[in-house]
Amino acid sequence: MAKGHREDCEKLRKALLDYAQSNDWDRDFQINLPLVPRKDRDGARPTDDEIEGISCLDRPSNAKVDG
């Protein structure tokens, strides 16, 4: 998302956090990817810290930081 859209980014970050924590995550996997084993499905679920760590940054999440 381009700079200058902090409010929209925060809304999207919140929606991702809510979705990853919800039962919808499991249900959507069961419906759309039924052959994915539960351990893989659970392993793919991002943690709050992972979402926070790459959301609403002023640089790309894959950018290298000196220091």
Chimera marker file (.cmm) of the C-alpha trace (Angstrom):
<marker_set name="trace">
<marker id="1" x="0.000" y="0.000" z="0.000" r="1" g="1" b="0" radius="0.5"/>
<marker id="2" x="1.395" y="3.414" z="-0.902" r="1" g="1" b="0" radius="0.5"/>
<marker id="3" x="2.513" y="5.823" z="1.784" r="1" g="1" b="0" radius="0.5"/>
<marker id="4" x="-0.136" y="8.220" z="2.975" r="1" g="1" b="0" radius="0.5"/>
<marker id="5" x="-2.788" y="5.584" z="3.569" r="1" g="1" b="0" radius="0.5"/>
<marker id="6" x="-2.021" y="4.854" z="7.234" r="1" g="1" b="0" radius="0.5"/>
<marker id="7" x="-5.684" y="4.757" z="8.286" r="1" g="1" b="0" radius="0.5"/>
<marker id="8" x="-6.589" y="2.267" z="5.543" r="1" g="1" b="0" radius="0.5"/>
<marker id="9" x="-3.526" y="0.199" z="6.381" r="1" g="1" b="0" radius="0.5"/>
<marker id="10" x="-4.513" y="0.040" z="10.048" r="1" g="1" b="0" radius="0.5"/>
<marker id="11" x="-8.018" y="-1.116" z="9.073" r="1" g="1" b="0" radius="0.5"/>
<marker id="12" x="-6.564" y="-3.836" z="6.864" r="1" g="1" b="0" radius="0.5"/>
<marker id="13" x="-4.100" y="-4.897" z="9.579" r="1" g="1" b="0" radius="0.5"/>
<marker id="14" x="-6.971" y="-5.195" z="12.072" r="1" g="1" b="0" radius="0.5"/>
<marker id="15" x="-9.028" y="-7.242" z="9.603" r="1" g="1" b="0" radius="0.5"/>
<marker id="16" x="-6.085" y="-9.615" z="9.045" r="1" g="1" b="0" radius="0.5"/>
<marker id="17" x="-5.551" y="-10.015" z="12.790" r="1" g="1" b="0" radius="0.5"/>
<marker id="18" x="-9.245" y="-10.751" z="13.309" r="1" g="1" b="0" radius="0.5"/>
<marker id="19" x="-9.340" y="-13.266" z="10.438" r="1" g="1" b="0" radius="0.5"/>
<marker id="20" x="-6.205" y="-15.117" z="11.529" r="1" g="1" b="0" radius="0.5"/>
<marker id="21" x="-7.597" y="-15.466" z="15.054" r="1" g="1" b="0" radius="0.5"/>
<marker id="22" x="-11.060" y="-16.534" z="13.944" r="1" g="1" b="0" radius="0.5"/>
<marker id="23" x="-12.663" y="-19.880" z="13.239" r="1" g="1" b="0" radius="0.5"/>
<marker id="24" x="-13.102" y="-18.643" z="9.662" r="1" g="1" b="0" radius="0.5"/>
<marker id="25" x="-9.427" y="-19.505" z="9.049" r="1" g="1" b="0" radius="0.5"/>
<marker id="26" x="-10.067" y="-23.207" z="9.711" r="1" g="1" b="0" radius="0.5"/>
<marker id="27" x="-13.411" y="-23.246" z="7.944" r="1" g="1" b="0" radius="0.5"/>
<marker id="28" x="-12.018" y="-21.599" z="4.812" r="1" g="1" b="0" radius="0.5"/>
<marker id="29" x="-9.172" y="-24.120" z="4.670" r="1" g="1" b="0" radius="0.5"/>
<marker id="30" x="-11.587" y="-27.014" z="5.159" r="1" g="1" b="0" radius="0.5"/>
<marker id="31" x="-13.851" y="-25.763" z="2.377" r="1" g="1" b="0" radius="0.5"/>
<marker id="32" x="-11.281" y="-24.485" z="-0.122" r="1" g="1" b="0" radius="0.5"/>
<marker id="33" x="-8.229" y="-26.649" z="0.628" r="1" g="1" b="0" radius="0.5"/>
<marker id="34" x="-9.620" y="-29.821" z="2.203" r="1" g="1" b="0" radius="0.5"/>
<marker id="35" x="-6.522" y="-31.925" z="1.489" r="1" g="1" b="0" radius="0.5"/>
<marker id="36" x="-4.197" y="-29.677" z="3.488" r="1" g="1" b="0" radius="0.5"/>
<marker id="37" x="-3.375" y="-31.493" z="6.750" r="1" g="1" b="0" radius="0.5"/>
<marker id="38" x="-4.369" y="-29.735" z="9.963" r="1" g="1" b="0" radius="0.5"/>
<marker id="39" x="-0.755" y="-29.322" z="11.134" r="1" g="1" b="0" radius="0.5"/>
<marker id="40" x="0.104" y="-27.547" z="7.873" r="1" g="1" b="0" radius="0.5"/>
<marker id="41" x="-3.023" y="-25.406" z="8.102" r="1" g="1" b="0" radius="0.5"/>
<marker id="42" x="-2.156" y="-24.428" z="11.669" r="1" g="1" b="0" radius="0.5"/>
<marker id="43" x="1.462" y="-23.793" z="10.703" r="1" g="1" b="0" radius="0.5"/>
<marker id="44" x="0.374" y="-21.441" z="7.932" r="1" g="1" b="0" radius="0.5"/>
<marker id="45" x="-1.740" y="-19.338" z="10.295" r="1" g="1" b="0" radius="0.5"/>
<marker id="46" x="0.178" y="-16.106" z="10.963" r="1" g="1" b="0" radius="0.5"/>
<marker id="47" x="0.668" y="-15.031" z="14.556" r="1" g="1" b="0" radius="0.5"/>
<marker id="48" x="-0.257" y="-11.573" z="15.776" r="1" g="1" b="0" radius="0.5"/>
<marker id="49" x="3.451" y="-10.747" z="16.025" r="1" g="1" b="0" radius="0.5"/>
<marker id="50" x="4.063" y="-11.829" z="12.428" r="1" g="1" b="0" radius="0.5"/>
<marker id="51" x="1.208" y="-9.669" z="11.158" r="1" g="1" b="0" radius="0.5"/>
<marker id="52" x="2.295" y="-6.716" z="13.284" r="1" g="1" b="0" radius="0.5"/>
<marker id="53" x="5.899" y="-7.130" z="12.156" r="1" g="1" b="0" radius="0.5"/>
<marker id="54" x="5.118" y="-6.666" z="8.475" r="1" g="1" b="0" radius="0.5"/>
<marker id="55" x="2.104" y="-4.354" z="8.578" r="1" g="1" b="0" radius="0.5"/>
<marker id="56" x="1.933" y="-0.609" z="8.042" r="1" g="1" b="0" radius="0.5"/>
<marker id="57" x="5.657" y="-0.060" z="7.728" r="1" g="1" b="0" radius="0.5"/>
<marker id="58" x="7.224" y="2.902" z="5.995" r="1" g="1" b="0" radius="0.5"/>
<marker id="59" x="9.343" y="0.466" z="3.981" r="1" g="1" b="0" radius="0.5"/>
<marker id="60" x="8.662" y="-2.840" z="2.261" r="1" g="1" b="0" radius="0.5"/>
<marker id="61" x="8.623" y="-5.752" z="4.686" r="1" g="1" b="0" radius="0.5"/>
<marker id="62" x="11.423" y="-7.428" z="2.730" r="1" g="1" b="0" radius="0.5"/>
<marker id="63" x="13.679" y="-4.352" z="2.723" r="1" g="1" b="0" radius="0.5"/>
<marker id="64" x="17.024" y="-4.743" z="4.431" r="1" g="1" b="0" radius="0.5"/>
<marker id="65" x="17.656" y="-2.505" z="7.412" r="1" g="1" b="0" radius="0.5"/>
<marker id="66" x="21.208" y="-1.497" z="8.282" r="1" g="1" b="0" radius="0.5"/>
<marker id="67" x="22.226" y="-2.024" z="11.863" r="1" g="1" b="0" radius="0.5"/>
<link id1="1" id2="2" r="1" g="1" b="0" radius="0.2"/>
<link id1="2" id2="3" r="1" g="1" b="0" radius="0.2"/>
<link id1="3" id2="4" r="1" g="1" b="0" radius="0.2"/>
<link id1="4" id2="5" r="1" g="1" b="0" radius="0.2"/>
<link id1="5" id2="6" r="1" g="1" b="0" radius="0.2"/>
<link id1="6" id2="7" r="1" g="1" b="0" radius="0.2"/>
<link id1="7" id2="8" r="1" g="1" b="0" radius="0.2"/>
<link id1="8" id2="9" r="1" g="1" b="0" radius="0.2"/>
<link id1="9" id2="10" r="1" g="1" b="0" radius="0.2"/>
<link id1="10" id2="11" r="1" g="1" b="0" radius="0.2"/>
<link id1="11" id2="12" r="1" g="1" b="0" radius="0.2"/>
<link id1="12" id2="13" r="1" g="1" b="0" radius="0.2"/>
<link id1="13" id2="14" r="1" g="1" b="0" radius="0.2"/>
<link id1="14" id2="15" r="1" g="1" b="0" radius="0.2"/>
<link id1="15" id2="16" r="1" g="1" b="0" radius="0.2"/>
<link id1="16" id2="17" r="1" g="1" b="0" radius="0.2"/>
<link id1="17" id2="18" r="1" g="1" b="0" radius="0.2"/>
<link id1="18" id2="19" r="1" g="1" b="0" radius="0.2"/>
<link id1="19" id2="20" r="1" g="1" b="0" radius="0.2"/>
<link id1="20" id2="21" r="1" g="1" b="0" radius="0.2"/>
<link id1="21" id2="22" r="1" g="1" b="0" radius="0.2"/>
<link id1="22" id2="23" r="1" g="1" b="0" radius="0.2"/>
<link id1="23" id2="24" r="1" g="1" b="0" radius="0.2"/>
<link id1="24" id2="25" r="1" g="1" b="0" radius="0.2"/>
<link id1="25" id2="26" r="1" g="1" b="0" radius="0.2"/>
<link id1="26" id2="27" r="1" g="1" b="0" radius="0.2"/>
<link id1="27" id2="28" r="1" g="1" b="0" radius="0.2"/>
<link id1="28" id2="29" r="1" g="1" b="0" radius="0.2"/>
<link id1="29" id2="30" r="1" g="1" b="0" radius="0.2"/>
<link id1="30" id2="31" r="1" g="1" b="0" radius="0.2"/>
<link id1="31" id2="32" r="1" g="1" b="0" radius="0.2"/>
<link id1="32" id2="33" r="1" g="1" b="0" radius="0.2"/>
<link id1="33" id2="34" r="1" g="1" b="0" radius="0.2"/>
<link id1="34" id2="35" r="1" g="1" b="0" radius="0.2"/>
<link id1="35" id2="36" r="1" g="1" b="0" radius="0.2"/>
<link id1="36" id2="37" r="1" g="1" b="0" radius="0.2"/>
<link id1="37" id2="38" r="1" g="1" b="0" radius="0.2"/>
<link id1="38" id2="39" r="1" g="1" b="0" radius="0.2"/>
<link id1="39" id2="40" r="1" g="1" b="0" radius="0.2"/>
<link id1="40" id2="41" r="1" g="1" b="0" radius="0.2"/>
<link id1="41" id2="42" r="1" g="1" b="0" radius="0.2"/>
<link id1="42" id2="43" r="1" g="1" b="0" radius="0.2"/>
<link id1="43" id2="44" r="1" g="1" b="0" radius="0.2"/>
<link id1="44" id2="45" r="1" g="1" b="0" radius="0.2"/>
<link id1="45" id2="46" r="1" g="1" b="0" radius="0.2"/>
<link id1="46" id2="47" r="1" g="1" b="0" radius="0.2"/>
<link id1="47" id2="48" r="1" g="1" b="0" radius="0.2"/>
<link id1="48" id2="49" r="1" g="1" b="0" radius="0.2"/>
<link id1="49" id2="50" r="1" g="1" b="0" radius="0.2"/>
<link id1="50" id2="51" r="1" g="1" b="0" radius="0.2"/>
<link id1="51" id2="52" r="1" g="1" b="0" radius="0.2"/>
<link id1="52" id2="53" r="1" g="1" b="0" radius="0.2"/>
<link id1="53" id2="54" r="1" g="1" b="0" radius="0.2"/>
<link id1="54" id2="55" r="1" g="1" b="0" radius="0.2"/>
<link id1="55" id2="56" r="1" g="1" b="0" radius="0.2"/>
<link id1="56" id2="57" r="1" g="1" b="0" radius="0.2"/>
<link id1="57" id2="58" r="1" g="1" b="0" radius="0.2"/>
<link id1="58" id2="59" r="1" g="1" b="0" radius="0.2"/>
<link id1="59" id2="60" r="1" g="1" b="0" radius="0.2"/>
<link id1="60" id2="61" r="1" g="1" b="0" radius="0.2"/>
<link id1="61" id2="62" r="1" g="1" b="0" radius="0.2"/>
<link id1="62" id2="63" r="1" g="1" b="0" radius="0.2"/>
<link id1="63" id2="64" r="1" g="1" b="0" radius="0.2"/>
<link id1="64" id2="65" r="1" g="1" b="0" radius="0.2"/>
<link id1="65" id2="66" r="1" g="1" b="0" radius="0.2"/>
<link id1="66" id2="67" r="1" g="1" b="0" radius="0.2"/>
</marker_set>
